[in-house]
Amino acid sequence: MPSPSSARSGPLGDAPVVRRSGEWWLTTPVLSLRVDDPLFAGDLDRFAADLADAQQAVAALRSARCGS
């Protein structure tokens, strides 16, 4: 699991949340709110790590399928 400081910046899938400069932000078209709750931020870090792992697994499966 990446530490909060090493997690990459960017959106979290289709969720209305984005990581900027090491902080999580809830976003809407009108405004953004910084996530101040460390437990919630930790959950977002874990979800981001799990999502990245899943995306890598899918890419590996597609690569193996195309290479056969």
Sequence and secondary structure as in RCSB ss.txt:
>XXXX:A:sequence
MPSPSSARSGPLGDAPVVRRSGEWWLTTPVLSLRVDDPLFAGDLDRFAADLADAQQAVAALRSARCGS
>XXXX:A:secstr
   TTTS  EE TTSSEEEETTEEEEE SS EEE   HHHHHHHHHHHHHHHHHHHHHHHHHHHHHH 
